[in-house]
Amino acid sequence: MDTTFVSSVTVSSAPWFQDINDHIYRSAPKWCGTAGGTADAITVSAVSTNLAITAYLAGQSYMYKSGASVNTTAMTVAVDGLATKAIQKNGSAMIAGDHPANKWFRITYDGTDFQIEQIYDALVGGLLSVAQGGTNLASGISGGVLAYTATGTLASSAALGAGNIVVGGGAGVVPTSVSAGATTEVLVGGGAATAPVWTTATGSGAPARATSPTFVTPLLGTPTSGVLTNCTGLPTAGIVDAAVTLAKMANLAQDQFIGRTTASTGVPETATVTAAARTVLDDITVAAMVDTLGGAISTGTGGIVRATSPTLVTPALGTPSSGTATNLTGTAASLTAGNVITNANLTGHVTSTGNGAVLGSFTLAQLNTAVSDADVASIAGTETLTNKRVTPRILSAASYTTDTGTSLNIDNLDEFIVTAQAGALLFNNPTGTPTDGQVLLIAVTGTAARALTYGTQFEASTVALPTTTVTTARLNMGFIWRADTSKWVIVGSA
């Protein structure tokens, strides 16, 4: 554009020129041809390169033709290679279908986002989309209903017949219909995700519900259960024997019962129950009947016994006032001397015929009490033994393994004898529980002079602990246990 006047006066800087230029630059829409990019992120550029921009300004406006694809979500635009900006419709993000293919649009920058305006005539240029408030349908089906499909478009169902009921098919599925039913049919649910069906009904009148319905002359068929307590007019024919209950005989006179003299024949007859018999019959258990008949609470278990030759099992006889025990067997654990009528009440020595050698079992205390002869020593008593020899307990071996020695158990021996020691010998601390003053004798004979060592419980006194045997001579040592020091003290060696 030539911006100079005669006399070479430059007018591009004149205020009026700047106003015109600003109006053209910002407000007049720039034609951009067909948009590029994708359906959801388009790009546009002014066809005239002289109108290209280097920055966004509020009021800038552009016209373009959309591409071959409809948008699927919110949209953006980049003008002349600048940063992308959101495209909005009346201040809200675009949604799928808002930007049809091959249509003319104008966008205007508001300082933050571009606001879109569709400038083609919807009635001339094509069908009005669902997003634009239309149906996007050129024609519908007469008598059908419109419904959204899974893609958000509208579709028409088949024509509905007169009296039909619309039945939904679920999300994205066009509804179907159920034909009108006959006057003798009722609509019954078909179950989950299944259309209801017409079912033939019986009888006439209003529908009945589950709780407290009133039926008029119903045909009940054969019920699987039911309570006829409040029913009247019951038929007598067809009642089976098992259906006769005590409640149905409520008018029977007091103290009367029904029976017959022979089984399954004859006419039933009544009989009178006496007061005494009724008392027994009122008892619900055999034990209670026995108590009633006997006049006292019974004890024990089992059947009732009679007076002559009864068989009793483990009875508690108490204190019989009389009886003969001639044929009884077993023992009487609580029999006392005062109840024995033979052998002068057992005051002297007792003899037994057939079992003279069997005295039974006695405890140590019983024996100590029973034995009073001064010539017999008791186990727990304190007595003086005269002319009695006590044989010592001896552990003897030819030799013990060199350097390992042996472990003595003082509870099992009094003397420890080694007859042919072949190497050095260690006397380990004896095991067991010695008593104060207990004596331990040790004798060692070596096949030659043998070194002797001792455990920590062996202790010298005025007598030293021998450290070796002498050639093949026997070495005898005597020890006494001191409880106060827990030591075996040597008292002599030879």
C-alpha positions as CSV (number, residue, x, y, z in Angstrom):
1,M,0.0,0.0,0.0
2,D,1.3,3.4,-0.9
3,T,1.2,5.5,2.3
4,T,2.6,8.8,0.9
5,F,0.8,11.9,-0.4
6,V,2.0,14.6,-2.6
7,S,4.8,16.6,-1.2
8,S,6.2,13.4,0.2
9,V,4.2,13.8,3.4
10,T,4.1,10.5,5.3
11,V,0.7,9.7,6.6
12,S,1.3,6.3,8.2
13,S,2.0,8.1,11.5
14,A,-1.1,10.2,11.4
15,P,-3.6,9.5,14.2
16,W,-6.5,9.1,11.9
17,F,-4.5,6.6,9.9
18,Q,-3.5,4.6,13.0
19,D,-7.2,4.4,14.0
20,I,-8.2,3.0,10.6
21,N,-5.3,0.6,10.6
22,D,-6.1,-0.6,14.1
23,H,-9.7,-1.2,13.2
24,I,-8.8,-3.2,10.1
25,Y,-6.0,-5.0,12.0
26,R,-8.0,-6.1,15.0
27,S,-11.7,-6.1,14.1
28,A,-12.0,-7.0,10.5
29,P,-11.9,-10.9,10.1
30,K,-9.0,-12.2,8.2
31,W,-9.7,-15.0,5.8
32,C,-7.6,-18.1,6.5
33,G,-8.9,-20.6,4.0
34,T,-9.3,-24.3,5.2
35,A,-8.0,-25.0,8.7
36,G,-5.1,-27.3,9.2
37,G,-4.0,-29.5,12.1
38,T,-6.3,-32.1,13.5
39,A,-10.0,-32.2,14.2
40,D,-9.4,-31.2,17.9
41,A,-6.3,-29.0,17.5
42,I,-6.6,-26.8,14.4
43,T,-4.1,-24.3,12.9
44,V,-5.0,-21.2,10.8
45,S,-3.0,-18.5,9.0
46,A,-4.1,-15.4,7.2
47,V,-4.1,-15.9,3.4
48,S,-2.5,-12.4,3.0
49,T,0.9,-12.6,4.5
50,N,0.8,-8.8,5.1
51,L,-1.9,-9.5,7.7
52,A,0.1,-12.1,9.7
53,I,0.5,-11.4,13.4
54,T,3.3,-11.8,15.8
55,A,1.3,-11.6,19.0
56,Y,-2.3,-12.1,20.1
57,L,-4.4,-9.0,20.8
58,A,-8.0,-8.9,22.1
59,G,-10.5,-8.3,19.3
60,Q,-8.5,-10.2,16.6
61,S,-10.9,-12.2,14.4
62,Y,-10.4,-14.9,11.8
63,M,-12.7,-16.8,9.3
64,Y,-11.9,-20.3,8.1
65,K,-13.5,-23.5,6.7
66,S,-13.3,-26.6,8.9
67,G,-11.5,-29.7,7.7
68,A,-12.9,-33.1,6.8
69,S,-13.4,-34.4,10.4
70,V,-15.8,-33.5,13.2
71,N,-14.2,-32.7,16.6
72,T,-14.3,-35.4,19.3
73,T,-13.5,-33.3,22.4
74,A,-12.4,-29.8,23.5
75,M,-10.6,-27.8,20.8
76,T,-7.5,-25.5,20.5
77,V,-6.2,-23.2,17.7
78,A,-2.8,-21.9,16.8
79,V,-2.8,-18.7,14.6
80,D,0.2,-17.9,12.4
81,G,2.4,-20.3,14.3
82,L,1.8,-18.7,17.6
83,A,1.0,-20.6,20.9
84,T,-2.2,-22.7,21.0
85,K,-5.3,-21.1,22.6
86,A,-8.5,-22.8,23.7
87,I,-11.6,-22.5,21.5
88,Q,-14.7,-21.9,23.5
89,K,-18.4,-21.6,22.7
90,N,-20.0,-18.9,24.8
91,G,-17.3,-19.2,27.4
92,S,-17.5,-23.0,27.7
93,A,-15.2,-25.7,26.3
94,M,-16.2,-27.3,23.1
95,I,-17.7,-30.8,23.2
96,A,-17.9,-33.6,20.6
97,G,-19.9,-32.5,17.5
98,D,-19.6,-28.8,18.1
99,H,-17.3,-28.4,15.1
100,P,-18.8,-30.1,12.0
101,A,-16.7,-30.9,9.0
102,N,-16.5,-28.6,5.9
103,K,-18.3,-25.7,7.5
104,W,-17.5,-22.0,7.8
105,F,-16.6,-20.5,11.2
106,R,-15.4,-17.2,12.7
107,I,-13.3,-17.1,15.9
108,T,-12.5,-13.9,18.0
109,Y,-9.8,-13.6,20.6
110,D,-11.1,-12.3,24.0
111,G,-7.7,-11.7,25.5
112,T,-7.5,-15.3,26.9
113,D,-9.3,-17.7,24.6
114,F,-10.9,-17.7,21.2
115,Q,-14.8,-17.6,21.1
116,I,-16.3,-19.4,18.1
117,E,-19.2,-18.5,15.9
118,Q,-20.6,-20.7,13.2
119,I,-21.6,-18.5,10.2
120,Y,-23.1,-21.0,7.8
121,D,-26.8,-21.4,7.4
122,A,-27.8,-24.6,9.2
123,L,-30.9,-25.1,7.1
124,V,-29.1,-24.5,3.9
125,G,-25.7,-25.9,4.6
126,G,-26.9,-29.3,6.2
127,L,-28.5,-30.9,9.2
128,L,-28.5,-29.2,12.6
129,S,-26.4,-31.3,14.9
130,V,-27.6,-32.6,18.3
131,A,-25.0,-30.4,20.0
132,Q,-26.5,-27.4,18.3
133,G,-30.0,-28.3,19.4
134,G,-31.1,-30.2,16.3
135,T,-31.6,-33.9,15.6
136,N,-29.1,-34.4,12.7
137,L,-31.8,-36.4,11.1
138,A,-33.2,-35.6,7.6
139,S,-36.4,-37.4,8.5
140,G,-37.9,-39.7,11.2
141,I,-40.1,-42.8,11.5
142,S,-43.7,-42.0,11.8
143,G,-44.9,-43.2,15.2
144,G,-41.4,-43.8,16.5
145,V,-39.5,-42.3,19.4
146,L,-36.1,-40.6,19.4
147,A,-33.3,-41.8,21.7
148,Y,-29.6,-41.1,22.1
149,T,-27.2,-43.8,20.8
150,A,-23.9,-44.9,22.4
151,T,-22.1,-42.2,20.3
152,G,-24.4,-39.4,21.5
153,T,-26.4,-39.1,18.2
154,L,-30.2,-39.4,17.9
155,A,-31.9,-42.3,16.3
156,S,-35.6,-43.2,15.8
157,S,-37.2,-46.4,17.0
158,A,-39.6,-48.5,15.0
159,A,-43.2,-47.2,14.8
160,L,-45.1,-47.9,18.0
161,G,-48.5,-49.6,17.5
162,A,-51.6,-48.4,19.2
163,G,-51.5,-49.2,22.9
164,N,-47.9,-50.4,22.8
165,I,-45.7,-49.9,25.9
166,V,-42.2,-48.5,25.4
167,V,-39.4,-50.7,26.8
168,G,-35.9,-49.4,27.4
169,G,-33.0,-51.3,26.0
170,G,-30.3,-49.9,28.2
171,A,-27.6,-47.3,27.7
172,G,-27.0,-46.4,24.0
173,V,-29.8,-48.8,22.8
174,V,-32.9,-47.5,21.0
175,P,-36.0,-48.5,22.9
176,T,-38.4,-51.2,21.7
177,S,-42.0,-51.8,22.6
178,V,-44.4,-54.4,23.9
179,S,-47.7,-54.8,22.1
180,A,-50.9,-54.1,23.9
181,G,-52.3,-57.0,25.9
182,A,-55.7,-58.5,25.9
183,T,-58.3,-57.7,28.6
184,T,-57.7,-61.1,30.1
185,E,-54.0,-60.7,30.5
186,V,-51.7,-59.1,33.1
187,L,-48.2,-57.7,32.5
188,V,-45.5,-59.8,34.3
189,G,-41.9,-58.8,34.7
190,G,-39.5,-60.8,32.6
191,G,-36.6,-60.5,35.1
192,A,-33.3,-58.6,35.0
193,A,-32.6,-56.9,31.7
194,T,-35.6,-58.7,30.1
195,A,-38.8,-57.1,28.8
196,P,-42.1,-57.9,30.6
197,V,-44.6,-60.2,29.0
198,W,-48.3,-60.5,29.0
199,T,-49.7,-63.5,30.9
200,T,-53.2,-64.9,30.8
201,A,-55.1,-64.2,34.1
202,T,-57.9,-66.2,35.6
203,G,-61.1,-65.1,37.2
204,S,-62.4,-61.6,37.2
205,G,-62.5,-58.5,39.3
206,A,-59.8,-56.2,40.7
207,P,-56.2,-57.4,41.1
208,A,-55.3,-58.9,44.5
209,R,-52.1,-58.2,46.5
210,A,-50.1,-60.4,48.8
211,T,-51.2,-59.1,52.2
212,S,-54.8,-59.7,53.4
213,P,-56.5,-60.0,49.9
214,T,-60.2,-60.8,49.7
215,F,-61.0,-63.7,47.4
216,V,-64.5,-64.5,46.1
217,T,-65.0,-68.2,45.4
218,P,-61.4,-68.9,44.5
219,L,-60.2,-72.3,43.2
220,L,-57.2,-72.9,45.5
221,G,-56.0,-76.1,43.9
222,T,-53.6,-78.0,46.3
223,P,-51.8,-75.5,48.5
224,T,-48.4,-76.6,49.8
225,S,-49.1,-75.0,53.2
226,G,-51.8,-73.0,55.0
227,V,-53.5,-72.4,58.4
228,L,-57.3,-72.9,58.5
229,T,-57.7,-71.7,62.1
230,N,-60.1,-68.9,61.2
231,C,-61.9,-70.7,58.4
232,T,-65.5,-71.7,58.6
233,G,-67.7,-74.1,56.7
234,L,-65.0,-76.8,56.6
235,P,-66.0,-80.0,54.8
236,T,-66.1,-83.3,56.8
237,A,-65.6,-85.5,53.8
238,G,-62.0,-86.1,52.9
239,I,-60.6,-85.4,56.4
240,V,-57.9,-88.1,57.1
241,D,-57.3,-89.6,60.5
242,A,-54.1,-87.7,61.0
243,A,-56.0,-84.4,60.6
244,V,-58.0,-85.1,63.8
245,T,-56.2,-83.2,66.6
246,L,-56.8,-82.7,70.3
247,A,-58.0,-79.2,69.5
248,K,-60.8,-80.7,67.5
249,M,-61.9,-82.7,70.6
250,A,-62.1,-79.8,72.9
251,N,-65.7,-80.6,73.8
252,L,-64.8,-83.9,75.4
253,A,-66.2,-84.1,78.9
254,Q,-63.8,-83.8,81.9
255,D,-62.0,-87.0,83.0
256,Q,-63.0,-88.8,79.8
257,F,-60.7,-90.4,77.2
258,I,-61.4,-92.1,73.9
259,G,-60.4,-95.7,73.1
260,R,-61.7,-99.0,71.9
261,T,-61.5,-102.6,73.0
262,T,-60.0,-104.0,69.8
263,A,-57.5,-102.5,67.4
264,S,-58.8,-100.9,64.2
265,T,-62.4,-102.3,64.6
266,G,-65.5,-101.2,66.5
267,V,-66.7,-97.9,67.4
268,P,-64.5,-95.7,69.6
269,E,-65.9,-95.3,73.1
270,T,-65.1,-93.1,76.1
271,A,-64.0,-94.1,79.6
272,T,-63.6,-92.2,82.9
273,V,-60.2,-91.6,84.4
274,T,-60.1,-91.7,88.2
275,A,-58.4,-88.9,90.2
276,A,-55.6,-91.2,91.3
277,A,-55.0,-92.5,87.8
278,R,-55.0,-89.0,86.4
279,T,-52.3,-88.0,88.9
280,V,-50.0,-90.7,87.4
281,L,-51.0,-89.9,83.8
282,D,-50.2,-86.3,84.3
283,D,-46.5,-87.2,84.9
284,I,-44.4,-86.7,81.8
285,T,-41.6,-89.1,82.7
286,V,-41.3,-92.7,84.1
287,A,-39.3,-91.4,87.1
288,A,-42.1,-88.9,87.9
289,M,-44.7,-91.8,87.7
290,V,-42.5,-93.9,90.0
291,D,-42.4,-91.0,92.5
292,T,-46.2,-90.6,92.4
293,L,-46.8,-94.3,92.8
294,G,-44.3,-94.7,95.6
295,G,-45.2,-91.5,97.4
296,A,-41.6,-90.2,97.5
297,I,-38.9,-89.1,95.2
298,S,-37.1,-92.1,93.6
299,T,-33.4,-92.6,93.4
300,G,-31.1,-94.3,91.0
301,T,-31.8,-95.2,87.4
302,G,-33.2,-98.1,85.4
303,G,-36.4,-100.0,85.6
304,I,-38.8,-100.5,88.5
305,V,-38.1,-103.5,90.8
306,R,-40.6,-105.6,92.7
307,A,-40.4,-107.2,96.1
308,T,-39.5,-110.8,95.3
309,S,-36.1,-111.6,93.9
310,P,-35.2,-108.2,92.4
311,T,-31.8,-107.7,90.8
312,L,-30.1,-104.6,92.1
313,V,-27.0,-103.0,90.5
314,T,-24.6,-101.2,92.9
315,P,-27.3,-100.3,95.4
316,A,-26.7,-98.1,98.5
317,L,-28.3,-100.2,101.2
318,G,-28.0,-97.7,104.0
319,T,-28.4,-99.4,107.4
320,P,-30.7,-102.5,107.0
321,S,-32.6,-103.4,110.1
322,S,-32.1,-107.0,109.3
323,G,-30.7,-109.4,106.7
324,T,-28.7,-112.5,106.0
325,A,-25.5,-112.1,104.1
326,T,-24.7,-115.9,103.8
327,N,-24.7,-115.8,100.0
328,L,-22.9,-112.5,99.6
329,T,-19.4,-112.3,98.1
330,G,-16.7,-109.6,97.9
331,T,-15.2,-107.7,100.8
332,A,-16.6,-105.3,103.3
333,A,-14.2,-102.3,103.3
334,S,-15.7,-100.6,106.3
335,L,-16.1,-103.8,108.4
336,T,-14.9,-103.0,112.0
337,A,-13.9,-105.2,114.9
338,G,-17.0,-104.5,116.8
339,N,-19.1,-105.9,113.9
340,V,-17.1,-109.2,113.7
341,I,-18.8,-111.9,115.8
342,T,-16.0,-114.6,115.6
343,N,-12.5,-115.0,117.0
344,A,-13.2,-112.8,120.0
345,N,-13.6,-109.8,117.8
346,L,-10.1,-110.3,116.4
347,T,-8.4,-109.2,119.7
348,G,-5.5,-111.8,119.3
349,H,-3.5,-113.1,116.4
350,V,-5.6,-113.5,113.3
351,T,-5.5,-116.7,111.2
352,S,-7.1,-117.2,107.8
353,T,-8.3,-120.3,106.2
354,G,-7.3,-120.5,102.6
355,N,-5.6,-117.1,102.5
356,G,-3.2,-117.4,105.4
357,A,-0.3,-116.1,103.3
358,V,-2.1,-113.0,102.0
359,L,-1.8,-110.1,104.3
360,G,-2.7,-107.3,101.9
361,S,-0.7,-104.1,101.2
362,F,0.7,-102.0,104.0
363,T,2.4,-98.6,104.1
364,L,5.7,-98.0,105.8
365,A,4.0,-96.0,108.5
366,Q,1.5,-98.9,109.1
367,L,4.4,-101.4,109.4
368,N,6.3,-99.2,111.8
369,T,3.2,-98.9,113.9
370,A,2.3,-102.6,113.7
371,V,5.8,-103.9,114.4
372,S,6.5,-103.5,118.2
373,D,9.0,-106.4,118.7
374,A,12.3,-104.8,120.1
375,D,14.4,-107.3,118.1
376,V,13.1,-105.9,114.7
377,A,14.6,-102.7,113.3
378,S,12.4,-100.3,111.5
379,I,13.4,-98.4,108.4
380,A,12.7,-94.9,109.8
381,G,13.4,-95.6,113.4
382,T,16.5,-95.1,115.5
383,E,18.0,-98.4,116.7
384,T,21.4,-99.8,117.6
385,L,22.6,-102.6,115.4
386,T,24.7,-105.3,117.3
387,N,26.8,-108.0,115.6
388,K,25.7,-106.8,112.1
389,R,28.1,-106.4,109.1
390,V,27.5,-103.6,106.5
391,T,29.0,-104.7,103.1
392,P,30.5,-101.7,101.3
393,R,29.5,-100.9,97.7
394,I,32.5,-101.3,95.5
395,L,33.2,-100.2,91.9
396,S,36.3,-102.0,90.5
397,A,38.1,-101.9,87.1
398,A,41.5,-102.8,85.8
399,S,42.3,-99.5,84.2
400,Y,40.8,-96.2,83.0
401,T,41.7,-94.4,79.8
402,T,44.8,-92.3,80.1
403,D,44.2,-88.8,81.3
404,T,40.4,-89.0,81.2
405,G,39.8,-90.7,84.5
406,T,36.3,-91.6,85.6
407,S,33.2,-90.0,87.1
408,L,32.3,-91.5,90.5
409,N,28.7,-91.6,91.7
410,I,28.9,-91.4,95.5
411,D,25.2,-92.5,95.8
412,N,26.2,-96.0,94.3
413,L,29.6,-96.8,95.9
414,D,31.7,-96.6,99.0
415,E,35.0,-97.9,97.5
416,F,36.7,-97.3,94.2
417,I,39.4,-99.8,93.2
418,V,41.6,-99.7,90.2
419,T,43.7,-102.9,89.9
420,A,46.1,-102.3,86.9
421,Q,46.2,-98.6,85.9
422,A,48.1,-98.4,82.6
423,G,48.5,-94.6,82.4
424,A,48.0,-91.3,84.2
425,L,44.7,-91.1,86.1
426,L,42.4,-88.2,86.9
427,F,39.9,-88.5,89.7
428,N,36.9,-86.4,88.6
429,N,34.6,-84.8,91.2
430,P,32.1,-87.5,92.3
431,T,28.5,-87.1,91.3
432,G,25.6,-87.8,93.7
433,T,24.6,-86.2,97.0
434,P,27.0,-87.1,99.8
435,T,26.2,-86.6,103.5
436,D,28.4,-84.9,106.1
437,G,31.1,-87.4,107.3
438,Q,30.5,-89.9,104.5
439,V,33.6,-92.0,103.8
440,L,35.1,-92.7,100.4
441,L,38.0,-95.2,100.0
442,I,40.1,-95.2,96.8
443,A,42.7,-97.9,96.0
444,V,45.0,-97.7,92.9
445,T,47.5,-100.3,91.7
446,G,49.6,-99.3,88.6
447,T,51.4,-101.4,86.1
448,A,54.2,-99.0,86.8
449,A,54.4,-95.6,88.6
450,R,51.4,-93.6,87.5
451,A,50.7,-89.9,87.8
452,L,47.6,-89.0,89.8
453,T,45.5,-85.8,89.6
454,Y,42.3,-84.7,91.3
455,G,39.1,-82.7,90.7
456,T,38.4,-79.5,92.6
457,Q,36.4,-81.3,95.3
458,F,39.4,-83.2,96.5
459,E,41.4,-81.4,99.2
460,A,44.6,-82.1,101.2
461,S,44.7,-81.8,105.0
462,T,47.6,-82.6,107.2
463,V,47.9,-85.5,104.7
464,A,48.9,-84.5,101.2
465,L,47.2,-85.7,98.1
466,P,49.5,-88.4,96.5
467,T,50.7,-87.4,93.0
468,T,51.9,-90.8,91.9
469,T,51.7,-94.5,92.6
470,V,54.9,-96.3,93.6
471,T,55.9,-98.9,91.0
472,T,53.3,-101.7,91.2
473,A,52.4,-101.3,94.8
474,R,48.8,-100.6,95.8
475,L,48.1,-97.1,97.0
476,N,45.2,-96.8,99.5
477,M,43.5,-93.4,100.2
478,G,40.7,-92.4,102.6
479,F,38.5,-89.4,102.2
480,I,35.7,-87.8,104.4
481,W,33.1,-85.4,103.0
482,R,32.9,-82.0,104.7
483,A,29.5,-80.5,104.1
484,D,30.6,-77.1,105.3
485,T,33.3,-76.8,102.6
486,S,31.8,-79.2,100.0
487,K,35.2,-81.0,99.9
488,W,36.5,-84.6,100.0
489,V,39.3,-84.2,102.6
490,I,42.0,-86.9,102.6
491,V,42.6,-88.3,106.0
492,G,45.1,-90.9,105.2
493,S,47.1,-92.7,102.5
494,A,49.3,-95.8,102.5
